[in-house]
Amino acid sequence: LKKKIIFENKPFLTIDDVVELTGLKKSSLYNYMNQGLLSFYKINNKKVFFKMDDISNFIFNKKNYYKSKTEMRQEALNEYLQLDKIV
């Protein structure tokens, strides 16, 4: 929790900050950056920085979300009930 508070007070995060915050490897972060999946800022074509909002958006992206079995069952039930009303 302390780390999160420290990071939230920083206007920009370094790649090392993001590694510490997320637990991802630098190589993974660079891959996500190259794929255009992770927004970043580059100063003088060398130093890379990130905004906390961009990191949060990346982590909590819908593509990274996996539904629980309960959610999947509920969706299936809802679809079944909708189909039952049509027929």
Secondary structure by P-SEA (a helix, b strand, c coil): caaaaaaaacccccaaaaaaaccccaaaaaaaaaacccccccccccbbbbbaaaaaaaaaccccccccaaaaaaaaaaaaaaaaaac
